[in-house]
Amino acid sequence: MSELLTERSARIVAARKLVRRTGRDAAGLFLAEGRQAVVEALADPAGVRELLRGLPDPGPMPADVSDRIRDALAAALADGTADRQCVFEVFARRLPHGRRYGVLAGTGRLLEALPHFRFGDDEIAALREQGLTDARLLDWLADFRFTGDVDGYAEGELYFPGSPVLTVRASFAEGVLLETLALSVLNHDSAIASAAARMISAACDRPCIEMGSRRTHEEAAVAAARAAHLVGFATSSNLEAGRRYAVPTTGTSAHAFTLLHDDERSAFEAQVAALGTGTTLLVDTYDVEQGIRTAVEVAGPELGGIRLDSGDLPTLATRARELLDELGATRTRIVVT
């Protein structure tokens, strides 16, 4: 018996928690994502707790994220070495200065992409327009489907220089074609996860919110929200990350909303009237201290939170805590962005 689920369904939300190591440890379960991983898991059906099947994908993912096809691939197809079985390993040669470890992320996204990574008619036509006319090569690309094996570290695991975080066993042609996709996904997501993990450590159990969508490409923003949540960020402002990966989402007010009103008090009153006293008020549009006083006057000491978005944040946050306590808002949170 099948059941139609959405990204908000309890079973899906519970499954997505297994992306993070803390979720896997707490549940005693492991989430297998991607065609190959699921096939291998089903080889021992007694160990499978639940099988979730997604709706059919709307179509193939164009393989235009690959670099220009190398002469080596065409030559390998010509001399018969393209089918030789090879082992490719992804690893970091070194870590950025001052870093003692990296955190792996992106494997799940890569495995999701593999079954749909192919060259359709449009991509083949584009390659011809770019001067790639080798008939053998173009025919091989048109028929390309990945048939190799992928294994590696679980997402959220630490890695060090030389660590083989991902291993691809496939023919030379298949492996070398996937090189750019694999490195692009893992480099981006692992960079985000590694930085986010340091922020989580520095926050000392204070919740962190991912709000970086305005500072990157729209698709990179979704991947970044996923990677940050994987290592401990509590929520994201990116709605697509919530829809696609069940990352919990949250929002905030904007300076434009305050400026829309005749004065700061009017803006605060409108927000509290709509969202209740548990909302978070943005207090640095004009004067921070006066903004805090006005926020408490409007919402009372049960004000949920205030947000600081500019200036010397450590100094302002310290002073804001002192002032909130003086005004009796001892439970009001301070959010810095």
C-alpha positions in Angstrom: 0.0 0.0 0.0 1.5 3.4 -1.0 1.0 6.7 0.6 1.6 10.1 -1.0 4.0 12.1 1.2 5.2 15.7 1.0 8.4 17.3 2.4 6.4 18.2 5.5 5.1 14.7 6.2 6.3 13.4 9.5 8.0 10.4 7.9 10.0 12.6 5.5 11.0 15.0 8.2 12.2 12.1 10.3 14.1 10.6 7.4 15.8 13.9 6.6 17.1 14.2 10.1 19.2 11.1 9.4 21.3 13.2 7.0 23.0 14.6 10.1 25.2 12.4 12.2 23.5 13.5 15.4 20.2 12.3 13.9 21.7 9.0 12.9 23.2 8.4 16.3 19.9 9.3 18.1 17.7 7.1 15.9 20.2 4.2 15.4 19.4 4.3 11.7 21.2 5.3 8.5 19.7 7.0 5.5 20.6 5.5 2.1 20.1 8.0 -0.7 20.7 7.6 -4.4 20.1 4.7 -6.7 23.3 2.7 -6.0 23.1 3.1 -2.2 19.5 2.0 -2.1 20.2 -1.1 -4.4 23.0 -2.2 -2.1 20.8 -1.6 1.0 18.0 -3.8 -0.5 20.5 -6.6 -1.0 19.9 -7.2 2.7 16.2 -6.5 3.1 16.1 -7.6 6.7 18.1 -4.5 7.6 15.8 -2.0 5.8 13.4 -0.3 8.1 11.5 1.8 5.5 11.6 2.4 1.8 10.6 5.8 0.4 10.3 6.3 -3.3 10.2 9.7 -4.9 8.0 10.8 -7.7 9.5 10.4 -11.2 12.0 13.1 -12.1 10.7 15.6 -14.7 13.6 14.7 -17.0 17.3 14.2 -17.3 19.7 16.7 -15.7 21.7 18.1 -18.6 25.3 17.2 -18.3 26.4 20.7 -19.1 28.1 21.0 -15.7 30.9 18.9 -17.1 34.1 20.6 -18.4 34.8 20.6 -22.1 35.4 17.0 -23.1 39.1 16.3 -23.0 41.0 15.0 -26.0 42.1 12.1 -23.7 38.5 10.8 -23.6 38.2 10.9 -27.4 41.6 9.2 -27.7 40.6 6.5 -25.1 37.5 5.7 -27.0 39.5 5.4 -30.2 42.2 3.1 -28.9 39.9 0.9 -26.8 41.2 1.9 -23.3 38.0 3.9 -22.4 36.4 0.7 -20.9 39.4 -0.1 -18.6 38.3 -0.3 -15.1 39.7 2.5 -12.9 39.6 3.8 -9.3 39.2 7.5 -8.8 39.6 9.1 -5.4 38.5 12.5 -4.2 40.7 14.0 -1.5 42.0 17.3 -0.2 45.7 18.0 -0.7 45.8 20.5 2.1 43.4 22.5 4.4 43.0 26.3 4.4 45.4 28.1 6.8 44.4 27.7 10.4 42.0 24.8 9.8 42.6 21.5 11.5 39.9 19.5 9.8 37.3 19.7 7.1 33.7 18.4 7.1 32.4 16.4 4.2 29.1 17.4 2.6 27.5 17.1 -0.8 27.6 13.3 -1.3 23.8 13.0 -1.1 23.4 15.7 -3.7 25.9 14.0 -6.0 24.2 10.6 -5.7 20.9 12.1 -6.4 22.3 13.7 -9.6 24.0 10.6 -11.0 21.0 8.7 -12.4 19.9 11.9 -14.3 23.4 13.0 -15.4 23.3 12.5 -19.2 23.6 14.2 -22.6 20.3 14.8 -24.3 19.7 16.0 -27.9 20.1 19.6 -26.9 23.4 19.0 -25.2 24.8 17.0 -28.1 23.7 19.7 -30.6 25.4 22.3 -28.4 28.7 20.3 -28.4 28.6 20.1 -32.1 28.2 23.9 -32.3 31.2 24.2 -30.0 33.4 22.3 -32.5 33.2 18.8 -31.0 32.5 16.7 -34.1 34.0 13.3 -33.2 31.2 11.0 -34.1 32.4 8.2 -31.8 32.6 10.6 -28.9 29.2 12.1 -29.5 27.6 8.7 -29.8 29.1 7.5 -26.6 28.0 10.6 -24.8 24.4 10.3 -26.1 24.3 6.7 -24.7 26.1 7.6 -21.4 24.6 6.2 -18.2 26.7 5.8 -15.1 27.2 2.1 -14.2 30.0 2.3 -11.7 30.1 2.2 -7.9 30.5 5.0 -5.5 31.5 4.8 -1.8 33.0 7.1 0.7 32.6 9.0 4.0 29.2 9.8 5.3 28.2 13.4 5.1 29.1 15.3 8.3 32.2 13.2 8.9 35.6 15.0 9.4 38.3 14.7 6.9 42.0 15.5 6.8 44.6 16.0 4.0 44.9 12.9 1.9 41.6 11.4 3.2 39.8 9.5 0.4 36.4 11.0 1.1 34.8 9.6 -2.1 35.9 6.7 -4.3 34.5 6.0 -7.7 35.1 2.6 -9.4 34.1 2.7 -13.0 35.5 2.6 -16.5 38.0 5.4 -17.4 35.5 7.1 -19.6 32.6 7.1 -17.0 34.9 8.2 -14.2 36.7 11.0 -16.0 33.4 12.4 -17.2 32.0 12.7 -13.7 35.1 14.4 -12.3 33.9 18.0 -12.7 30.4 17.2 -11.3 31.9 15.4 -8.3 34.5 18.0 -7.5 32.1 20.9 -8.0 29.5 19.5 -5.6 31.9 18.3 -3.0 34.1 21.3 -3.0 31.2 23.7 -2.6 29.2 21.8 0.0 32.2 20.7 2.0 33.5 24.3 2.1 30.2 25.5 3.5 29.9 22.6 6.0 33.5 23.1 7.2 32.9 26.8 7.9 29.5 26.2 9.4 30.9 23.6 11.8 33.4 26.1 13.1 30.5 28.6 13.6 28.5 26.0 15.5 31.5 25.3 17.8 32.0 29.0 18.4 28.3 29.5 19.1 28.5 27.3 22.2 25.1 25.7 21.9 23.4 28.9 20.8 21.2 28.2 17.7 22.6 29.4 14.3 20.4 30.5 11.4 21.6 30.3 7.8 20.6 33.4 5.9 23.1 33.6 3.0 20.9 33.3 0.0 21.3 36.9 -1.1 25.1 36.5 -1.3 25.4 33.7 -3.8 23.9 32.0 -6.8 20.3 30.9 -6.3 21.0 27.2 -6.6 24.2 27.5 -4.5 22.0 29.1 -1.8 19.9 25.9 -1.6 22.9 23.7 -1.4 24.5 25.9 1.2 21.4 25.8 3.4 21.5 22.0 3.2 25.2 21.8 4.1 24.9 24.2 7.0 21.9 22.3 8.4 23.7 19.1 8.1 26.4 20.2 10.5 24.1 21.8 13.1 22.5 25.0 11.8 19.0 25.1 13.3 17.1 26.8 10.5 17.5 28.6 7.2 15.7 31.5 5.5 15.8 29.6 2.2 12.3 28.3 1.4 13.5 26.1 -1.4 15.9 24.3 1.0 12.8 23.7 3.2 10.8 22.3 0.3 13.6 20.2 -1.3 15.5 19.0 1.8 13.1 19.6 4.7 15.4 22.1 6.3 13.5 24.0 8.9 12.9 27.5 7.8 12.5 30.8 9.6 12.2 34.5 8.7 12.9 37.9 10.0 11.8 41.5 9.4 13.5 43.9 7.1 14.7 47.5 7.4 12.4 48.3 4.4 9.4 47.3 6.5 10.4 49.8 9.3 11.1 52.5 6.7 7.7 51.8 5.1 6.0 53.2 8.3 5.9 56.8 9.5 8.1 55.9 12.5 9.8 52.9 14.2 7.0 52.5 16.8 4.4 52.2 14.1 6.3 49.5 12.4 6.8 47.5 15.7 3.1 47.9 16.5 2.1 46.5 13.1 4.5 43.6 13.4 3.4 42.7 16.9 -0.3 43.0 16.0 0.3 40.6 13.1 2.7 38.1 14.7 2.3 38.4 18.4 4.8 39.4 21.1 6.9 36.4 20.5 8.2 37.9 17.2 11.7 39.3 16.7 11.9 43.1 16.1 14.7 44.7 14.1 16.0 47.5 16.3 19.0 49.0 14.3 17.2 50.9 11.6 17.8 54.2 13.4 19.3 54.2 17.0 19.8 50.8 18.5 19.2 51.7 22.2 16.1 53.7 21.4 14.9 50.9 19.2 15.3 48.4 22.0 13.4 50.7 24.4 10.6 51.2 21.8 10.4 47.4 21.2 9.9 46.6 24.8 7.4 49.4 25.2 5.4 48.0 22.3 5.7 44.2 23.0 6.3 44.2 26.7 8.8 42.2 28.6 7.7 39.0 26.9 9.1 40.2 23.6 10.5 37.2 21.8 13.6 38.7 20.4 15.5 41.6 18.9 17.8 41.6 15.9 21.0 43.5 15.3 22.1 43.7 11.7 24.9 46.3 11.6 27.7 47.9 13.6 30.1 46.5 16.1 27.9 43.4 16.9 29.8 42.0 19.9 29.7 45.4 21.6 26.1 46.1 20.6 24.9 42.7 21.7 26.5 43.0 25.1 24.9 46.4 25.6 21.6 45.2 24.3 21.6 42.4 26.8 22.3 44.8 29.7 19.5 47.1 28.5 17.0 44.4 28.0 17.6 43.1 31.5 17.2 46.6 32.9 13.9 46.9 31.1 12.7 43.6 32.5 12.9 41.7 29.2 15.3 39.1 30.7 14.1 36.3 28.4 14.2 38.2 25.2 16.7 36.7 22.7 19.2 38.7 20.8 19.8 37.7 17.1 22.8 39.1 15.3 23.1 38.9 11.5 
